[in-house]
């Protein structure tokens, strides 16, 4: 076991754990999530770790047999975060004192409360066992995936690292309140406040994005990795229920959604259903963007086309310009449900993945029910 640490703002350290095996593979742990990493090279005292699916990598050196020092790098975004790892440490955060509260339950949360243009709502969902806390924050556009940490006295510390995003949450906690800071890598931080509220729920994800008045269909034409232009008018989509996935290869929530869609399609490919993904990439060239797309398709065994809708930025306003019939794009991912006649029947913003527990289970049931409803309809109806 190794304990890694990323240096974020305010001299804070974002820890995560990984285990190295004899064949030089490693596993990263975030609560119930285990990430397998098999792209590792060691040359003399240098080590290079490439994370699955995502662009990020660690470039570092062995200072001695038990210490690695270097950087976590995302080239397309020009981000470099100091990285350090120590052998033989298996505590994510140090347990120092008895917790003064149990935060198990639901928390009504506001991020950036005092900055209206940055403010957004969230729902904290946590389980506590002694000092150990796991859970996540759900927002209207997705979730912060598998958070794990500790509560020492009144101080909460939670972190997650998945090869794309590096999250650290710290807060001062009472029985019914939280006041803290959220750090994303070393490029972003914002305050958050939360109150215990078991009945709190976020707005429906199906009520945030719509087709504009004056438009009757979703239309697009974007290239696949082989240079073929693909659009919804192609024969492969005719008389089928189509799920259009707006996503990016850099997006962990999109990866969670893609895994679910791959599994669903594999089990239902004999039905009149088709999936197509539109990738909005921050890679600086189309060649690099398609490399990322091909890598994701290979790693996740994606059987449906992933088209390059945009490169050079993942800006949501720019993305909306590519699909002007939508009121806006609030989140990666966003899924558009199209019936056999080509009409948009629902637009689902964000994706609440397995880390959200019952919310994810409810989503899978609702998805299956709604798609089956569309499948039963005929083109003549």
Phi and psi in degrees as a GROMACS rama.xvg file:
@    title "Ramachandran Plot"
@    xaxis  label "Phi"
@    yaxis  label "Psi"
@TYPE xy
-127.372  144.958  UNK-2
-107.634  119.699  UNK-3
-100.624  157.451  UNK-4
-145.206  131.886  UNK-5
-107.223  136.576  UNK-6
-89.3991  113.224  UNK-7
-104.692  -160.748  UNK-8
-74.5805  166.268  UNK-9
60.0163  28.1083  UNK-10
60.1572  23.1655  UNK-11
-83.9598  148.54  UNK-12
-111.996  131.102  UNK-13
-103.384  105.856  UNK-14
-94.1794  153.298  UNK-15
-153.052  161.187  UNK-16
-111.013  144.422  UNK-17
-143.14  153.366  UNK-18
-116.107  134.71  UNK-19
-105.854  136.829  UNK-20
-107.897  168.163  UNK-21
-60.6663  -29.5314  UNK-22
-86.807  12.2247  UNK-23
73.0591  9.88072  UNK-24
-75.9109  160.055  UNK-25
-140.032  159.357  UNK-26
-123.341  131.872  UNK-27
-99.8503  138.43  UNK-28
-115.643  128.684  UNK-29
-134.734  102.297  UNK-30
48.6184  -122.014  UNK-31
-79.9811  -8.20573  UNK-32
-84.9149  135.806  UNK-33
-126.22  123.846  UNK-34
-108.615  119.505  UNK-35
-85.3627  130.415  UNK-36
-123.425  121.848  UNK-37
-126.348  5.29108  UNK-38
-104.31  84.3296  UNK-39
-132.244  132.63  UNK-40
-131.104  140.132  UNK-41
-126.885  123.656  UNK-42
-128.886  112.324  UNK-43
55.2068  -115.599  UNK-44
-99.4671  8.13885  UNK-45
-102.533  144.309  UNK-46
-132.781  138.436  UNK-47
-126.602  123.272  UNK-48
-120.59  115.144  UNK-49
-102.274  125.633  UNK-50
-85.6627  147.98  UNK-51
-65.5101  142.117  UNK-52
72.0251  -51.6523  UNK-53
-86.3163  166.407  UNK-54
-75.2737  -30.6551  UNK-55
-62.0966  151.342  UNK-56
-149.777  161.783  UNK-57
-108.495  129.296  UNK-58
-117.767  119.408  UNK-59
-151.171  177.224  UNK-60
-133.492  150.667  UNK-61
-80.7201  115.374  UNK-62
-75.0831  -32.7959  UNK-63
-158.28  -166.755  UNK-64
-72.4625  -11.7852  UNK-65
-124.735  7.93649  UNK-66
-139.197  130.606  UNK-67
-119.061  138.638  UNK-68
-138.595  136.269  UNK-69
178.975  -136.957  UNK-70
-143.019  147.218  UNK-71
-96.4105  125.083  UNK-72
-125.969  134.994  UNK-73
-124.877  99.8121  UNK-74
-64.101  -42.6039  UNK-75
-62.5651  -26.3316  UNK-76
-103.551  5.03139  UNK-77
54.1283  41.7839  UNK-78
-110.239  131.694  UNK-79
-132.94  121.763  UNK-80
-119.429  126.453  UNK-81
-58.0145  136.382  UNK-82
-128.26  141.18  UNK-83
-148.142  144.13  UNK-84
-139.775  143.087  UNK-85
-125.656  135.171  UNK-86
-78.2526  143.895  UNK-87
83.9884  13.5425  UNK-88
-111.719  127.194  UNK-89
-125.333  16.8606  UNK-90
-105.967  120.581  UNK-91
-61.0915  -53.6214  UNK-92
-123.299  147.442  UNK-93
-71.1755  132.801  UNK-94
-88.0313  117.983  UNK-95
-115.785  -28.2336  UNK-96
-155.702  161.235  UNK-97
-64.8887  137.163  UNK-98
-68.9526  141.471  UNK-99
-91.7109  -0.832884  UNK-100
-152.336  168.142  UNK-101
-118.963  114.59  UNK-102
-94.1109  10.5135  UNK-103
-51.9801  130.765  UNK-104
130.163  -161.711  UNK-105
-106.99  142.455  UNK-106
-131.874  124.285  UNK-107
-78.7893  119.206  UNK-108
-125.116  143.326  UNK-109
-128.18  126.626  UNK-110
-97.671  142.585  UNK-111
51.8048  49.5739  UNK-112
-56.1975  -36.3985  UNK-113
-92.2316  5.45331  UNK-114
-124.125  91.5473  UNK-115
-51.3915  -39.2435  UNK-116
-72.0028  -19.9382  UNK-117
-105.38  -8.60223  UNK-118
-67.033  139.518  UNK-119
-153.526  157.251  UNK-120
-92.7005  157.26  UNK-121
-154.399  165.705  UNK-122
-126.495  115.455  UNK-123
-81.9109  134.367  UNK-124
-128.918  111.974  UNK-125
-132.669  152.263  UNK-126
-126.756  138.528  UNK-127
-127.37  135.52  UNK-128
-132.598  99.5283  UNK-129
66.7196  -125.623  UNK-130
-82.3799  -19.7977  UNK-131
-81.0338  130.04  UNK-132
-123.344  133.552  UNK-133
-130.013  162.864  UNK-134
149.002  -155.908  UNK-135
-163.085  171.626  UNK-136
-109.772  123.977  UNK-137
-90.8854  141.108  UNK-138
-123.423  -179.979  UNK-139
-68.5129  -12.9402  UNK-140
-115.458  5.5627  UNK-141
147.889  -151.409  UNK-142
-142.884  164.844  UNK-143
-91.7488  21.2791  UNK-144
60.3546  -152.628  UNK-145
-84.465  99.7472  UNK-146
-94.1533  142.604  UNK-147
-143.6  140.877  UNK-148
-177.646  -152.662  UNK-149
-139.241  158.331  UNK-150
-118.775  109.299  UNK-151
-103.945  117.243  UNK-152
54.064  -110.777  UNK-153
-111.371  10.9278  UNK-154
-104.364  119.019  UNK-155
-98.7662  134.568  UNK-156
-133.856  125.72  UNK-157
-133.931  144.768  UNK-158
-147.145  162.05  UNK-159
-154.467  141.79  UNK-160
-141.839  126.399  UNK-161
-127.483  11.3449  UNK-162
93.7244  -13.1914  UNK-163
-119.523  -54.0174  UNK-164
-111.471  142.938  UNK-165
-122.554  110.148  UNK-166
-115.218  136.217  UNK-167
-135.321  129.685  UNK-168
-121.061  130.261  UNK-169
-127.416  144.402  UNK-170
-157.363  152.887  UNK-171
-93.9538  127.251  UNK-172
-119.865  141.418  UNK-173
-119.934  -172.336  UNK-174
-57.5802  -31.3458  UNK-175
-132.354  4.21457  UNK-176
-139.19  155.771  UNK-177
-135.481  140.076  UNK-178
-136.385  117.88  UNK-179
-156.324  -166.81  UNK-180
-128.635  142.081  UNK-181
-111.314  126.728  UNK-182
-114.7  131.777  UNK-183
-117.272  109.735  UNK-184
54.5995  -147.311  UNK-185
-111.025  18.4581  UNK-186
-110.82  -8.77093  UNK-187
-150.962  139.962  UNK-188
-148.63  152.941  UNK-189
-157.209  151.549  UNK-190
-81.8223  158.277  UNK-191
-143.468  152.286  UNK-192
-129.606  151.423  UNK-193
-148.967  147.58  UNK-194
-126.218  145.86  UNK-195
-66.3871  128.595  UNK-196
-156.576  96.436  UNK-197
-66.5618  -21.1447  UNK-198
-96.3189  -1.4591  UNK-199
-69.6658  138.217  UNK-200
-141.747  146.262  UNK-201
-79.5336  161.783  UNK-202
-58.7903  153.878  UNK-203
-60.7217  135.873  UNK-204
-68.8639  -13.405  UNK-205
-91.6872  6.04126  UNK-206
-119.005  16.8308  UNK-207
-107.421  -28.3908  UNK-208
-130.756  140.346  UNK-209
-138.622  165.875  UNK-210
-76.7874  135.427  UNK-211
-69.1574  153.19  UNK-212
-61.619  140.545  UNK-213
97.1932  -13.2386  UNK-214
-110.924  137.986  UNK-215
-112.701  -15.8015  UNK-216
-138.299  160.275  UNK-217
-89.7947  127.626  UNK-218
-130.762  139.878  UNK-219
-163.318  161.936  UNK-220
-149.365  109.644  UNK-221
-133.745  155.46  UNK-222
-83.1905  147.853  UNK-223
-91.9189  -176.788  UNK-224
-66.1452  -18.0559  UNK-225
-94.1336  3.91988  UNK-226
86.6724  4.77946  UNK-227
-81.8235  132.501  UNK-228
-76.8185  130.441  UNK-229
-122.369  133.276  UNK-230
-140.241  167.06  UNK-231
-69.6584  -14.8368  UNK-232
-81.6046  -3.784  UNK-233
-66.0369  152.544  UNK-234
-58.6969  -31.5256  UNK-235
-61.8953  -21.0318  UNK-236
-103.798  -3.2441  UNK-237
-64.7315  131.473  UNK-238
59.3314  28.3356  UNK-239
-120.671  154.161  UNK-240
-75.7459  127.369  UNK-241
-121.607  131.142  UNK-242
-105.825  115.481  UNK-243
-98.7798  120.571  UNK-244
-105.308  114.87  UNK-245
-89.1027  120.392  UNK-246
-154.678  -177.49  UNK-247
-149.684  146.707  UNK-248
-69.1342  -15.2679  UNK-249
-87.5024  -2.47326  UNK-250
-105.087  112.812  UNK-251
-60.7809  -38.8365  UNK-252
-64.5172  -34.7001  UNK-253
-65.5148  -36.312  UNK-254
-64.8529  -43.3667  UNK-255
-59.6182  -44.8087  UNK-256
-64.9654  -42.43  UNK-257
-60.9775  -41.9305  UNK-258
-57.8785  -43.2997  UNK-259
-65.7156  -44.2845  UNK-260
-64.7764  -39.4941  UNK-261
-60.6086  -45.9327  UNK-262
-63.4795  -43.6064  UNK-263
-64.7628  -45.9987  UNK-264
-64.5818  -41.1759  UNK-265
-58.7293  -37.6837  UNK-266
-81.2617  -16.5625  UNK-267
-128.397  19.2908  UNK-268
-68.2509  -13.4426  UNK-269
-82.2143  -3.70941  UNK-270
-96.4792  171.707  UNK-271
-80.8336  65.7681  UNK-272
-136.093  144.737  UNK-273
-141.476  148.789  UNK-274
-120.591  147.619  UNK-275
-147.948  134.522  UNK-276
-108.436  140.841  UNK-277
-112.136  112.898  UNK-278
-92.8221  127.894  UNK-279
-111.648  105.307  UNK-280
-109.952  142.332  UNK-281
-92.0885  1.38435  UNK-282
-56.0502  142.968  UNK-283
-80.6637  -14.5896  UNK-284
-133.301  155.034  UNK-285
-61.9122  -32.5688  UNK-286
-62.4325  -45.3818  UNK-287
-67.5528  -36.1348  UNK-288
-64.5698  -44.8438  UNK-289
-67.9273  -32.0085  UNK-290
-60.9746  -43.321  UNK-291
-65.0712  -39.6953  UNK-292
-64.3311  -45.6346  UNK-293
-62.6518  -38.2596  UNK-294
-65.2157  -44.0913  UNK-295
-63.5333  -44.7699  UNK-296
-59.2225  -40.204  UNK-297
-69.9885  -46.1803  UNK-298
-65.0662  -40.9698  UNK-299
-99.2221  1.21515  UNK-300
55.4219  50.5436  UNK-301
-76.2327  120.206  UNK-302
-90.276  -8.76131  UNK-303
-106.247  160.603  UNK-304
-68.9833  141.032  UNK-305
-116.568  114.969  UNK-306
-99.364  147.747  UNK-307
-88.4365  106.177  UNK-308
-89.4965  -28.0167  UNK-309
-163.391  143.958  UNK-310
-133.824  163.206  UNK-311
90.7481  -16.6112  UNK-312
-165.535  150.262  UNK-313
-111.052  17.8741  UNK-314
-55.8319  128.779  UNK-315
-70.7725  -31.3978  UNK-316
-67.7856  -39.1913  UNK-317
-65.4374  -37.4973  UNK-318
-64.0513  -40.3352  UNK-319
-63.8544  -29.8435  UNK-320
-64.8666  -27.6925  UNK-321
-75.1151  -22.081  UNK-322
-129.887  70.3769  UNK-323
-66.4133  -13.8716  UNK-324
-75.4809  -10.4254  UNK-325
-91.2001  145.66  UNK-326
-62.7906  -38.5302  UNK-327
-174.082  167.057  UNK-328
-116.038  112.916  UNK-329
-94.1192  -19.5259  UNK-330
-154.42  147.85  UNK-331
-105.319  121.636  UNK-332
-87.9037  165.044  UNK-333
-135.862  135.989  UNK-334
-117.026  135.122  UNK-335
-114.379  123.28  UNK-336
-99.0901  121.17  UNK-337
-119.251  131.531  UNK-338
-82.9511  -178.445  UNK-339
-66.5634  -18.5748  UNK-340
-88.1936  -5.30381  UNK-341
91.2579  10.1664  UNK-342
-89.1659  140.483  UNK-343
-75.8664  121.124  UNK-344
-104.161  -23.7973  UNK-345
-163.604  147.099  UNK-346
-126.551  121.17  UNK-347
-108.081  119.501  UNK-348
-90.9757  132.262  UNK-349
75.7307  -176.606  UNK-350
-153.804  122.234  UNK-351
-94.3934  105.758  UNK-352
-81.5853  -170.804  UNK-353
-56.4829  -26.0375  UNK-354
-65.1796  -17.2574  UNK-355
-89.4334  1.8626  UNK-356
64.8038  -115.809  UNK-357
-62.7263  -32.5302  UNK-358
-61.4042  -41.5845  UNK-359
-65.0943  -43.2257  UNK-360
-60.6419  -43.2282  UNK-361
-63.2726  -39.1419  UNK-362
-61.2722  -46.2589  UNK-363
-61.5276  -38.8193  UNK-364
-66.7834  -43.6929  UNK-365
-65.9996  -39.7257  UNK-366
-61.2971  -50.315  UNK-367
-60.8477  -42.2039  UNK-368
-65.1139  -45.0248  UNK-369
-68.7027  -42.5626  UNK-370
-64.4044  -40.9836  UNK-371
-62.4874  -36.1218  UNK-372
-61.1389  -44.6085  UNK-373
-66.6263  -37.6225  UNK-374
-65.26  -30.8624  UNK-375
-73.3057  -21.4877  UNK-376
-73.293  152.45  UNK-377
-109.955  162.765  UNK-378
-63.6795  -27.8271  UNK-379
-78.9992  -15.3338  UNK-380
